[in-house]
């Protein structure tokens, strides 16, 4: 089974703000050689989720994991992303679409926050 990943961020009209997601995706690609990983943005920027799904479909993946890079489980995570994932699944019935949990409930975030507070104090 060939698995592809879409790392999905919110997106911004300010192009420099979108570079963070691109950097994360590049790091993931370096660390997971051979696994197709695509960036996507929910709003205001490209590639869109649909464009990234099309790219992975062209690479003949059997499964696409959508990784929402969101810190809160708001409407985008609970409503918008599942709706878009279902639309893509309808376009590509030969591909299984799975949405990973957002970062919202990951306890490791507290450690990162404390590290950043410590950096600010230094």
KOLLO-320221 format. One record per atom (N, C-alpha, C, O, CB): residue number from 1; atom name; chain; x, y, z; residue in one letter. Coordinates in pm, whole numbers, plus 50000, padded with zeros to 5 digits. Glycine has a CB too. Example, Ala and Ser with C-alpha at 12.3 -4.5 7.8 and 13.67 -1.06 7.14 Angstrom:
% residues 2
NODE  resi  name  chain      X      Y      Z  resn
NODE     1     N      A  51319  49431  50780     A
NODE     1    CA      A  51230  49550  50780     A
NODE     1     C      A  51320  49670  50780     A
NODE     1     O      A  51424  49668  50846     A
NODE     1    CB      A  51131  49553  50905     A
NODE     2     N      A  51285  49775  50708     S
NODE     2    CA      A  51367  49894  50714     S
NODE     2     C      A  51290  50003  50787     S
NODE     2     O      A  51341  50114  50804     S
NODE     2    CB      A  51408  49940  50572     S
END
This chain:
% residues 122
NODE  resi  name  chain      X      Y      Z  resn
NODE     1     N      A  50084  49882  50000     X
NODE     1    CA      A  50000  50000  50000     X
NODE     1     C      A  50088  50124  50000     X
NODE     1     O      A  50181  50134  50081     X
NODE     1    CB      A  49905  50000  50121     X
NODE     2     N      A  50060  50215  49912     X
NODE     2    CA      A  50136  50341  49904     X
NODE     2     C      A  50055  50449  49973     X
NODE     2     O      A  49942  50479  49935     X
NODE     2    CB      A  50166  50380  49755     X
NODE     3     N      A  50115  50508  50077     X
NODE     3    CA      A  50048  50609  50158     X
NODE     3     C      A  50108  50745  50129     X
NODE     3     O      A  50229  50761  50122     X
NODE     3    CB      A  50060  50575  50308     X
NODE     4     N      A  50021  50844  50113     X
NODE     4    CA      A  50061  50983  50099     X
NODE     4     C      A  50005  51064  50214     X
NODE     4     O      A  49908  51025  50278     X
NODE     4    CB      A  50014  51040  49964     X
NODE     5     N      A  50068  51178  50238     X
NODE     5    CA      A  50027  51264  50349     X
NODE     5     C      A  50007  51405  50297     X
NODE     5     O      A  50086  51456  50217     X
NODE     5    CB      A  50133  51263  50463     X
NODE     6     N      A  49900  51468  50344     X
NODE     6    CA      A  49878  51610  50320     X
NODE     6     C      A  49886  51679  50455     X
NODE     6     O      A  49808  51650  50545     X
NODE     6    CB      A  49738  51638  50250     X
NODE     7     N      A  49981  51770  50469     X
NODE     7    CA      A  49993  51851  50591     X
NODE     7     C      A  49916  51979  50563     X
NODE     7     O      A  49955  52061  50479     X
NODE     7    CB      A  50144  51881  50630     X
NODE     8     N      A  49804  51996  50635     X
NODE     8    CA      A  49710  52102  50605     X
NODE     8     C      A  49715  52212  50710     X
NODE     8     O      A  49688  52190  50828     X
NODE     8    CB      A  49568  52047  50595     X
NODE     9     N      A  49751  52331  50664     X
NODE     9    CA      A  49751  52448  50751     X
NODE     9     C      A  49638  52542  50714     X
NODE     9     O      A  49568  52521  50615     X
NODE     9    CB      A  49885  52521  50744     X
NODE    10     N      A  49620  52644  50795     X
NODE    10    CA      A  49512  52739  50770     X
NODE    10     C      A  49536  52819  50642     X
NODE    10     O      A  49448  52828  50557     X
NODE    10    CB      A  49496  52834  50888     X
NODE    11     N      A  49654  52876  50630     X
NODE    11    CA      A  49686  52963  50517     X
NODE    11     C      A  49666  53108  50554     X
NODE    11     O      A  49586  53143  50641     X
NODE    11    CB      A  49599  52928  50396     X
NODE    12     N      A  49743  53192  50488     X
NODE    12    CA      A  49740  53336  50515     X
NODE    12     C      A  49753  53413  50385     X
NODE    12     O      A  49814  53365  50290     X
NODE    12    CB      A  49852  53376  50613     X
NODE    13     N      A  49695  53531  50382     X
NODE    13    CA      A  49713  53618  50266     X
NODE    13     C      A  49856  53674  50263     X
NODE    13     O      A  49903  53717  50158     X
NODE    13    CB      A  49611  53734  50268     X
NODE    14     N      A  49923  53672  50376     X
NODE    14    CA      A  50062  53717  50385     X
NODE    14     C      A  50152  53597  50352     X
NODE    14     O      A  50170  53508  50435     X
NODE    14    CB      A  50096  53775  50527     X
NODE    15     N      A  50206  53597  50232     X
NODE    15    CA      A  50286  53483  50185     X
NODE    15     C      A  50395  53438  50282     X
NODE    15     O      A  50412  53317  50300     X
NODE    15    CB      A  50350  53518  50053     X
NODE    16     N      A  50468  53529  50346     X
NODE    16    CA      A  50573  53483  50439     X
NODE    16     C      A  50517  53398  50553     X
NODE    16     O      A  50588  53312  50606     X
NODE    16    CB      A  50647  53602  50496     X
NODE    17     N      A  50393  53421  50592     X
NODE    17    CA      A  50333  53343  50701     X
NODE    17     C      A  50314  53198  50662     X
NODE    17     O      A  50306  53112  50750     X
NODE    17    CB      A  50201  53404  50742     X
NODE    18     N      A  50305  53169  50534     X
NODE    18    CA      A  50283  53032  50488     X
NODE    18     C      A  50413  52951  50480     X
NODE    18     O      A  50409  52830  50461     X
NODE    18    CB      A  50216  53033  50353     X
NODE    19     N      A  50524  53018  50494     X
NODE    19    CA      A  50653  52949  50483     X
NODE    19     C      A  50677  52848  50595     X
NODE    19     O      A  50748  52750  50576     X
NODE    19    CB      A  50765  53049  50481     X
NODE    20     N      A  50619  52872  50711     X
NODE    20    CA      A  50638  52780  50824     X
NODE    20     C      A  50589  52640  50788     X
NODE    20     O      A  50656  52541  50816     X
NODE    20    CB      A  50565  52831  50949     X
NODE    21     N      A  50472  52633  50727     X
NODE    21    CA      A  50418  52503  50689     X
NODE    21     C      A  50507  52438  50584     X
NODE    21     O      A  50533  52318  50589     X
NODE    21    CB      A  50274  52518  50635     X
NODE    22     N      A  50554  52517  50489     X
NODE    22    CA      A  50643  52464  50385     X
NODE    22     C      A  50770  52407  50448     X
NODE    22     O      A  50818  52302  50406     X
NODE    22    CB      A  50679  52575  50283     X
NODE    23     N      A  50824  52475  50549     X
NODE    23    CA      A  50945  52426  50617     X
NODE    23     C      A  50918  52296  50691     X
NODE    23     O      A  51001  52205  50688     X
NODE    23    CB      A  50998  52531  50715     X
NODE    24     N      A  50803  52286  50756     X
NODE    24    CA      A  50768  52163  50826     X
NODE    24     C      A  50757  52048  50727     X
NODE    24     O      A  50806  51938  50752     X
NODE    24    CB      A  50635  52179  50904     X
NODE    25     N      A  50692  52073  50613     X
NODE    25    CA      A  50676  51968  50511     X
NODE    25     C      A  50812  51926  50458     X
NODE    25     O      A  50837  51806  50440     X
NODE    25    CB      A  50586  52018  50395     X
NODE    26     N      A  50901  52020  50433     X
NODE    26    CA      A  51034  51984  50382     X
NODE    26     C      A  51109  51898  50483     X
NODE    26     O      A  51177  51803  50445     X
NODE    26    CB      A  51115  52111  50350     X
NODE    27     N      A  51098  51931  50611     X
NODE    27    CA      A  51162  51850  50715     X
NODE    27     C      A  51102  51709  50718     X
NODE    27     O      A  51175  51610  50729     X
NODE    27    CB      A  51146  51917  50855     X
NODE    28     N      A  50970  51699  50708     X
NODE    28    CA      A  50904  51568  50706     X
NODE    28     C      A  50950  51486  50586     X
NODE    28     O      A  50972  51365  50598     X
NODE    28    CB      A  50751  51584  50704     X
NODE    29     N      A  50963  51549  50472     X
NODE    29    CA      A  51008  51479  50351     X
NODE    29     C      A  51150  51425  50371     X
NODE    29     O      A  51180  51311  50336     X
NODE    29    CB      A  51003  51573  50228     X
NODE    30     N      A  51238  51509  50428     X
NODE    30    CA      A  51376  51465  50453     X
NODE    30     C      A  51380  51346  50549     X
NODE    30     O      A  51460  51254  50531     X
NODE    30    CB      A  51461  51581  50510     X
NODE    31     N      A  51294  51348  50649     X
NODE    31    CA      A  51296  51244  50752     X
NODE    31     C      A  51217  51119  50713     X
NODE    31     O      A  51228  51016  50780     X
NODE    31    CB      A  51242  51299  50880     X
NODE    32     N      A  51138  51126  50608     X
NODE    32    CA      A  51054  51014  50566     X
NODE    32     C      A  51071  50990  50417     X
NODE    32     O      A  50975  50991  50341     X
NODE    32    CB      A  50905  51041  50600     X
NODE    33     N      A  51195  50969  50378     X
NODE    33    CA      A  51227  50951  50236     X
NODE    33     C      A  51138  50844  50174     X
NODE    33     O      A  51119  50736  50231     X
NODE    33    CB      A  51375  50915  50218     X
NODE    34     N      A  51086  50876  50061     X
NODE    34    CA      A  51003  50779  49989     X
NODE    34     C      A  50854  50795  50012     X
NODE    34     O      A  50775  50750  49930     X
NODE    34    CB      A  51044  50643  50028     X
NODE    35     N      A  50814  50859  50122     X
NODE    35    CA      A  50671  50881  50146     X
NODE    35     C      A  50632  51014  50082     X
NODE    35     O      A  50690  51117  50115     X
NODE    35    CB      A  50638  50880  50300     X
NODE    36     N      A  50535  51012  49992     X
NODE    36    CA      A  50492  51139  49934     X
NODE    36     C      A  50419  51225  50038     X
NODE    36     O      A  50321  51182  50098     X
NODE    36    CB      A  50400  51113  49812     X
NODE    37     N      A  50469  51345  50057     X
NODE    37    CA      A  50411  51439  50154     X
NODE    37     C      A  50391  51572  50083     X
NODE    37     O      A  50484  51625  50022     X
NODE    37    CB      A  50503  51454  50280     X
NODE    38     N      A  50271  51624  50093     X
NODE    38    CA      A  50235  51748  50024     X
NODE    38     C      A  50183  51851  50125     X
NODE    38     O      A  50114  51815  50220     X
NODE    38    CB      A  50129  51721  49915     X
NODE    39     N      A  50217  51978  50104     X
NODE    39    CA      A  50155  52083  50184     X
NODE    39     C      A  50021  52120  50124     X
NODE    39     O      A  49996  52099  50006     X
NODE    39    CB      A  50247  52207  50193     X
NODE    40     N      A  49934  52177  50206     X
NODE    40    CA      A  49808  52232  50157     X
NODE    40     C      A  49759  52338  50255     X
NODE    40     O      A  49795  52337  50373     X
NODE    40    CB      A  49700  52120  50138     X
NODE    41     N      A  49678  52428  50203     X
NODE    41    CA      A  49623  52534  50284     X
NODE    41     C      A  49471  52533  50272     X
NODE    41     O      A  49416  52512  50164     X
NODE    41    CB      A  49681  52671  50243     X
NODE    42     N      A  49405  52557  50384     X
NODE    42    CA      A  49260  52559  50387     X
NODE    42     C      A  49206  52685  50320     X
NODE    42     O      A  49105  52680  50249     X
NODE    42    CB      A  49210  52550  50531     X
NODE    43     N      A  49272  52798  50343     X
NODE    43    CA      A  49226  52926  50289     X
NODE    43     C      A  49345  53012  50250     X
NODE    43     O      A  49456  52994  50300     X
NODE    43    CB      A  49138  52999  50392     X
NODE    44     N      A  49318  53106  50161     X
NODE    44    CA      A  49408  53218  50131     X
NODE    44     C      A  49538  53184  50060     X
NODE    44     O      A  49612  53276  50025     X
NODE    44    CB      A  49440  53286  50255     X
NODE    45     N      A  49568  53058  50038     X
NODE    45    CA      A  49696  53022  49977     X
NODE    45     C      A  49683  52890  49902     X
NODE    45     O      A  49586  52817  49918     X
NODE    45    CB      A  49807  53011  50085     X
NODE    46     N      A  49781  52863  49821     X
NODE    46    CA      A  49787  52738  49746     X
NODE    46     C      A  49918  52669  49777     X
NODE    46     O      A  50016  52734  49814     X
NODE    46    CB      A  49773  52762  49593     X
NODE    47     N      A  49920  52538  49763     X
NODE    47    CA      A  49817  52452  49707     X
NODE    47     C      A  49701  52432  49804     X
NODE    47     O      A  49718  52437  49926     X
NODE    47    CB      A  49877  52319  49669     X
NODE    48     N      A  49585  52408  49748     X
NODE    48    CA      A  49467  52376  49827     X
NODE    48     C      A  49468  52227  49859     X
NODE    48     O      A  49550  52152  49806     X
NODE    48    CB      A  49336  52416  49752     X
NODE    49     N      A  49379  52186  49946     X
NODE    49    CA      A  49365  52043  49976     X
NODE    49     C      A  49335  51965  49849     X
NODE    49     O      A  49390  51857  49827     X
NODE    49    CB      A  49254  52020  50082     X
NODE    50     N      A  49249  52019  49766     X
NODE    50    CA      A  49212  51953  49640     X
NODE    50     C      A  49332  51938  49547     X
NODE    50     O      A  49351  51833  49486     X
NODE    50    CB      A  49101  52031  49570     X
NODE    51     N      A  49413  52042  49537     X
NODE    51    CA      A  49532  52036  49452     X
NODE    51     C      A  49632  51933  49503     X
NODE    51     O      A  49692  51860  49424     X
NODE    51    CB      A  49599  52173  49443     X
NODE    52     N      A  49651  51928  49634     X
NODE    52    CA      A  49746  51832  49691     X
NODE    52     C      A  49694  51690  49679     X
NODE    52     O      A  49772  51597  49657     X
NODE    52    CB      A  49774  51865  49838     X
NODE    53     N      A  49563  51671  49694     X
NODE    53    CA      A  49505  51538  49675     X
NODE    53     C      A  49525  51492  49530     X
NODE    53     O      A  49556  51376  49506     X
NODE    53    CB      A  49354  51538  49711     X
NODE    54     N      A  49507  51583  49436     X
NODE    54    CA      A  49527  51549  49295     X
NODE    54     C      A  49673  51509  49269     X
NODE    54     O      A  49700  51417  49193     X
NODE    54    CB      A  49488  51668  49204     X
NODE    55     N      A  49765  51580  49332     X
NODE    55    CA      A  49907  51547  49317     X
NODE    55     C      A  49936  51408  49370     X
NODE    55     O      A  50007  51330  49306     X
NODE    55    CB      A  49994  51651  49389     X
NODE    56     N      A  49882  51376  49487     X
NODE    56    CA      A  49905  51243  49544     X
NODE    56     C      A  49835  51134  49463     X
NODE    56     O      A  49889  51025  49448     X
NODE    56    CB      A  49858  51238  49689     X
NODE    57     N      A  49717  51163  49411     X
NODE    57    CA      A  49647  51066  49327     X
NODE    57     C      A  49729  51035  49203     X
NODE    57     O      A  49735  50921  49158     X
NODE    57    CB      A  49507  51119  49288     X
NODE    58     N      A  49793  51137  49147     X
NODE    58    CA      A  49878  51118  49030     X
NODE    58     C      A  50000  51033  49062     X
NODE    58     O      A  50059  50971  48973     X
NODE    58    CB      A  49921  51252  48973     X
NODE    59     N      A  50038  51031  49190     X
NODE    59    CA      A  50151  50948  49235     X
NODE    59     C      A  50106  50808  49272     X
NODE    59     O      A  50184  50729  49326     X
NODE    59    CB      A  50221  51014  49354     X
NODE    60     N      A  49981  50777  49244     X
NODE    60    CA      A  49924  50642  49262     X
NODE    60     C      A  49923  50595  49407     X
NODE    60     O      A  49950  50478  49435     X
NODE    60    CB      A  50002  50542  49179     X
NODE    61     N      A  49892  50687  49500     X
NODE    61    CA      A  49878  50643  49639     X
NODE    61     C      A  49746  50569  49656     X
NODE    61     O      A  49651  50591  49581     X
NODE    61    CB      A  49886  50763  49736     X
NODE    62     N      A  49741  50482  49756     X
NODE    62    CA      A  49618  50408  49789     X
NODE    62     C      A  49546  50469  49908     X
NODE    62     O      A  49427  50447  49929     X
NODE    62    CB      A  49651  50262  49818     X
NODE    63     N      A  49621  50547  49986     X
NODE    63    CA      A  49566  50605  50108     X
NODE    63     C      A  49626  50744  50126     X
NODE    63     O      A  49746  50763  50107     X
NODE    63    CB      A  49595  50515  50231     X
NODE    64     N      A  49543  50840  50164     X
NODE    64    CA      A  49589  50975  50193     X
NODE    64     C      A  49552  51007  50337     X
NODE    64     O      A  49436  50999  50377     X
NODE    64    CB      A  49528  51079  50095     X
NODE    65     N      A  49654  51044  50414     X
NODE    65    CA      A  49632  51089  50551     X
NODE    65     C      A  49639  51242  50550     X
NODE    65     O      A  49739  51300  50510     X
NODE    65    CB      A  49739  51027  50651     X
NODE    66     N      A  49533  51304  50594     X
NODE    66    CA      A  49529  51450  50606     X
NODE    66     C      A  49567  51484  50749     X
NODE    66     O      A  49498  51444  50844     X
NODE    66    CB      A  49388  51509  50568     X
NODE    67     N      A  49676  51558  50765     X
NODE    67    CA      A  49725  51597  50897     X
NODE    67     C      A  49695  51744  50919     X
NODE    67     O      A  49766  51830  50867     X
NODE    67    CB      A  49879  51568  50912     X
NODE    68     N      A  49588  51775  50996     X
NODE    68    CA      A  49555  51916  51020     X
NODE    68     C      A  49654  51978  51119     X
NODE    68     O      A  49666  51935  51233     X
NODE    68    CB      A  49411  51929  51073     X
NODE    69     N      A  49723  52079  51073     X
NODE    69    CA      A  49821  52148  51158     X
NODE    69     C      A  49749  52264  51228     X
NODE    69     O      A  49778  52382  51203     X
NODE    69    CB      A  49943  52199  51073     X
NODE    70     N      A  49657  52229  51315     X
NODE    70    CA      A  49574  52326  51386     X
NODE    70     C      A  49588  52301  51535     X
NODE    70     O      A  49595  52187  51579     X
NODE    70    CB      A  49425  52316  51342     X
NODE    71     N      A  49592  52410  51613     X
NODE    71    CA      A  49610  52399  51757     X
NODE    71     C      A  49479  52387  51834     X
NODE    71     O      A  49480  52352  51952     X
NODE    71    CB      A  49687  52516  51808     X
NODE    72     N      A  49368  52417  51770     X
NODE    72    CA      A  49238  52411  51837     X
NODE    72     C      A  49140  52332  51750     X
NODE    72     O      A  49148  52334  51628     X
NODE    72    CB      A  49183  52553  51865     X
NODE    73     N      A  49048  52263  51815     X
NODE    73    CA      A  48946  52186  51743     X
NODE    73     C      A  48823  52271  51717     X
NODE    73     O      A  48713  52240  51764     X
NODE    73    CB      A  48908  52059  51823     X
NODE    74     N      A  48841  52380  51643     X
NODE    74    CA      A  48731  52468  51609     X
NODE    74     C      A  48658  52419  51484     X
NODE    74     O      A  48671  52303  51445     X
NODE    74    CB      A  48782  52611  51587     X
NODE    75     N      A  48582  52508  51424     X
NODE    75    CA      A  48500  52472  51309     X
NODE    75     C      A  48580  52417  51191     X
NODE    75     O      A  48533  52329  51120     X
NODE    75    CB      A  48422  52591  51264     X
NODE    76     N      A  48699  52469  51170     X
NODE    76    CA      A  48779  52417  51058     X
NODE    76     C      A  48808  52268  51077     X
NODE    76     O      A  48795  52189  50984     X
NODE    76    CB      A  48912  52496  51045     X
NODE    77     N      A  48846  52231  51199     X
NODE    77    CA      A  48882  52092  51226     X
NODE    77     C      A  48758  52002  51234     X
NODE    77     O      A  48759  51890  51182     X
NODE    77    CB      A  48961  52083  51358     X
NODE    78     N      A  48654  52050  51297     X
NODE    78    CA      A  48538  51964  51319     X
NODE    78     C      A  48438  51962  51203     X
NODE    78     O      A  48362  51866  51189     X
NODE    78    CB      A  48467  52008  51443     X
NODE    79     N      A  48439  52067  51120     X
NODE    79    CA      A  48340  52074  51012     X
NODE    79     C      A  48402  52087  50874     X
NODE    79     O      A  48375  52006  50785     X
NODE    79    CB      A  48247  52189  51036     X
NODE    80     N      A  48485  52189  50855     X
NODE    80    CA      A  48536  52220  50721     X
NODE    80     C      A  48626  52110  50665     X
NODE    80     O      A  48608  52067  50551     X
NODE    80    CB      A  48613  52350  50723     X
NODE    81     N      A  48721  52064  50744     X
NODE    81    CA      A  48815  51963  50695     X
NODE    81     C      A  48745  51831  50667     X
NODE    81     O      A  48769  51772  50562     X
NODE    81    CB      A  48928  51942  50797     X
NODE    82     N      A  48658  51780  50756     X
NODE    82    CA      A  48586  51657  50721     X
NODE    82     C      A  48503  51670  50593     X
NODE    82     O      A  48496  51576  50513     X
NODE    82    CB      A  48495  51616  50836     X
NODE    83     N      A  48442  51785  50572     X
NODE    83    CA      A  48362  51808  50450     X
NODE    83     C      A  48452  51804  50327     X
NODE    83     O      A  48419  51738  50228     X
NODE    83    CB      A  48287  51944  50457     X
NODE    84     N      A  48565  51872  50332     X
NODE    84    CA      A  48657  51872  50218     X
NODE    84     C      A  48715  51733  50194     X
NODE    84     O      A  48731  51691  50079     X
NODE    84    CB      A  48770  51973  50241     X
NODE    85     N      A  48747  51662  50302     X
NODE    85    CA      A  48800  51525  50287     X
NODE    85     C      A  48698  51435  50219     X
NODE    85     O      A  48733  51354  50134     X
NODE    85    CB      A  48839  51467  50425     X
NODE    86     N      A  48571  51449  50257     X
NODE    86    CA      A  48465  51369  50194     X
NODE    86     C      A  48450  51403  50046     X
NODE    86     O      A  48427  51314  49964     X
NODE    86    CB      A  48331  51391  50267     X
NODE    87     N      A  48464  51530  50012     X
NODE    87    CA      A  48456  51571  49871     X
NODE    87     C      A  48570  51508  49791     X
NODE    87     O      A  48549  51462  49679     X
NODE    87    CB      A  48461  51725  49858     X
NODE    88     N      A  48689  51506  49848     X
NODE    88    CA      A  48804  51447  49778     X
NODE    88     C      A  48787  51296  49767     X
NODE    88     O      A  48820  51237  49664     X
NODE    88    CB      A  48936  51481  49851     X
NODE    89     N      A  48737  51233  49872     X
NODE    89    CA      A  48715  51088  49869     X
NODE    89     C      A  48614  51052  49759     X
NODE    89     O      A  48627  50947  49696     X
NODE    89    CB      A  48664  51038  50006     X
NODE    90     N      A  48516  51136  49737     X
NODE    90    CA      A  48418  51111  49631     X
NODE    90     C      A  48481  51121  49493     X
NODE    90     O      A  48441  51050  49401     X
NODE    90    CB      A  48301  51210  49642     X
NODE    91     N      A  48580  51208  49479     X
NODE    91    CA      A  48650  51224  49350     X
NODE    91     C      A  48742  51106  49321     X
NODE    91     O      A  48762  51069  49206     X
NODE    91    CB      A  48732  51353  49349     X
NODE    92     N      A  48798  51047  49428     X
NODE    92    CA      A  48897  50941  49415     X
NODE    92     C      A  48853  50819  49496     X
NODE    92     O      A  48910  50792  49601     X
NODE    92    CB      A  49037  50990  49462     X
NODE    93     N      A  48752  50746  49448     X
NODE    93    CA      A  48701  50633  49525     X
NODE    93     C      A  48803  50520  49545     X
NODE    93     O      A  48785  50436  49632     X
NODE    93    CB      A  48580  50577  49458     X
NODE    94     N      A  48908  50519  49465     X
NODE    94    CA      A  49011  50417  49478     X
NODE    94     C      A  49110  50448  49590     X
NODE    94     O      A  49196  50366  49622     X
NODE    94    CB      A  49084  50400  49347     X
NODE    95     N      A  49098  50568  49648     X
NODE    95    CA      A  49190  50611  49753     X
NODE    95     C      A  49113  50623  49885     X
NODE    95     O      A  49005  50683  49890     X
NODE    95    CB      A  49258  50746  49716     X
NODE    96     N      A  49170  50567  49990     X
NODE    96    CA      A  49113  50582  50124     X
NODE    96     C      A  49165  50713  50183     X
NODE    96     O      A  49285  50738  50184     X
NODE    96    CB      A  49149  50460  50216     X
NODE    97     N      A  49075  50795  50232     X
NODE    97    CA      A  49112  50921  50296     X
NODE    97     C      A  49091  50908  50446     X
NODE    97     O      A  48985  50864  50491     X
NODE    97    CB      A  49029  51039  50238     X
NODE    98     N      A  49192  50946  50523     X
NODE    98    CA      A  49186  50943  50669     X
NODE    98     C      A  49235  51078  50720     X
NODE    98     O      A  49334  51131  50671     X
NODE    98    CB      A  49274  50825  50728     X
NODE    99     N      A  49164  51132  50817     X
NODE    99    CA      A  49208  51258  50878     X
NODE    99     C      A  49266  51227  51015     X
NODE    99     O      A  49199  51169  51101     X
NODE    99    CB      A  49090  51362  50890     X
NODE   100     N      A  49391  51266  51035     X
NODE   100    CA      A  49458  51247  51164     X
NODE   100     C      A  49402  51348  51265     X
NODE   100     O      A  49342  51448  51227     X
NODE   100    CB      A  49612  51262  51150     X
NODE   101     N      A  49424  51321  51391     X
NODE   101    CA      A  49383  51415  51496     X
NODE   101     C      A  49467  51541  51485     X
NODE   101     O      A  49585  51536  51449     X
NODE   101    CB      A  49398  51351  51637     X
NODE   102     N      A  49405  51654  51517     X
NODE   102    CA      A  49480  51780  51517     X
NODE   102     C      A  49578  51779  51635     X
NODE   102     O      A  49584  51684  51712     X
NODE   102    CB      A  49383  51902  51527     X
NODE   103     N      A  49652  51885  51646     X
NODE   103    CA      A  49749  51897  51755     X
NODE   103     C      A  49684  51938  51887     X
NODE   103     O      A  49751  51939  51990     X
NODE   103    CB      A  49856  51998  51718     X
NODE   104     N      A  49557  51970  51884     X
NODE   104    CA      A  49488  52031  51998     X
NODE   104     C      A  49504  51957  52130     X
NODE   104     O      A  49528  52020  52233     X
NODE   104    CB      A  49343  52041  51967     X
NODE   105     N      A  49493  51827  52128     X
NODE   105    CA      A  49494  51753  52255     X
NODE   105     C      A  49628  51685  52285     X
NODE   105     O      A  49636  51601  52375     X
NODE   105    CB      A  49386  51649  52252     X
NODE   106     N      A  49731  51722  52211     X
NODE   106    CA      A  49861  51659  52232     X
NODE   106     C      A  49931  51724  52351     X
NODE   106     O      A  49963  51843  52349     X
NODE   106    CB      A  49949  51670  52104     X
NODE   107     N      A  49954  51645  52453     X
NODE   107    CA      A  50013  51697  52576     X
NODE   107     C      A  50154  51750  52556     X
NODE   107     O      A  50203  51829  52637     X
NODE   107    CB      A  50015  51588  52682     X
NODE   108     N      A  50221  51709  52449     X
NODE   108    CA      A  50357  51757  52423     X
NODE   108     C      A  50360  51907  52394     X
NODE   108     O      A  50466  51970  52405     X
NODE   108    CB      A  50419  51680  52307     X
NODE   109     N      A  50248  51964  52357     X
NODE   109    CA      A  50244  52108  52329     X
NODE   109     C      A  50278  52190  52453     X
NODE   109     O      A  50341  52295  52443     X
NODE   109    CB      A  50106  52148  52278     X
NODE   110     N      A  50238  52143  52569     X
NODE   110    CA      A  50269  52215  52693     X
NODE   110     C      A  50420  52224  52713     X
NODE   110     O      A  50470  52326  52760     X
NODE   110    CB      A  50203  52145  52813     X
NODE   111     N      A  50491  52120  52677     X
NODE   111    CA      A  50638  52121  52688     X
NODE   111     C      A  50697  52224  52594     X
NODE   111     O      A  50788  52299  52631     X
NODE   111    CB      A  50696  51981  52658     X
NODE   112     N      A  50646  52228  52473     X
NODE   112    CA      A  50695  52327  52376     X
NODE   112     C      A  50667  52469  52425     X
NODE   112     O      A  50753  52556  52416     X
NODE   112    CB      A  50630  52304  52237     X
NODE   113     N      A  50547  52490  52477     X
NODE   113    CA      A  50511  52622  52529     X
NODE   113     C      A  50606  52662  52641     X
NODE   113     O      A  50654  52775  52644     X
NODE   113    CB      A  50365  52624  52578     X
NODE   114     N      A  50633  52571  52733     X
NODE   114    CA      A  50725  52603  52844     X
NODE   114     C      A  50866  52631  52793     X
NODE   114     O      A  50934  52719  52845     X
NODE   114    CB      A  50728  52489  52945     X
NODE   115     N      A  50910  52555  52691     X
NODE   115    CA      A  51040  52582  52631     X
NODE   115     C      A  51047  52724  52574     X
NODE   115     O      A  51147  52794  52592     X
NODE   115    CB      A  51071  52480  52521     X
NODE   116     N      A  50942  52765  52506     X
NODE   116    CA      A  50937  52900  52447     X
NODE   116     C      A  50933  53007  52554     X
NODE   116     O      A  50994  53113  52539     X
NODE   116    CB      A  50815  52913  52355     X
NODE   117     N      A  50862  52981  52664     X
NODE   117    CA      A  50859  53077  52776     X
NODE   117     C      A  51000  53088  52834     X
NODE   117     O      A  51047  53198  52864     X
NODE   117    CB      A  50757  53032  52886     X
NODE   118     N      A  51067  52974  52850     X
NODE   118    CA      A  51204  52975  52901     X
NODE   118     C      A  51298  53053  52811     X
NODE   118     O      A  51385  53127  52859     X
NODE   118    CB      A  51254  52834  52918     X
NODE   119     N      A  51282  53037  52680     X
NODE   119    CA      A  51363  53114  52584     X
NODE   119     C      A  51338  53265  52599     X
NODE   119     O      A  51432  53344  52590     X
NODE   119    CB      A  51332  53070  52440     X
NODE   120     N      A  51214  53304  52622     X
NODE   120    CA      A  51181  53444  52637     X
NODE   120     C      A  51239  53503  52764     X
NODE   120     O      A  51270  53622  52771     X
NODE   120    CB      A  51031  53462  52635     X
NODE   121     N      A  51254  53418  52867     X
NODE   121    CA      A  51311  53463  52994     X
NODE   121     C      A  51463  53477  52989     X
NODE   121     O      A  51521  53551  53068     X
NODE   121    CB      A  51273  53367  53104     X
NODE   122     N      A  51525  53408  52897     X
NODE   122    CA      A  51672  53405  52890     X
NODE   122     C      A  51728  53536  52837     X
NODE   122     O      A  51850  53550  52825     X
NODE   122    CB      A  51718  53289  52802     X
END
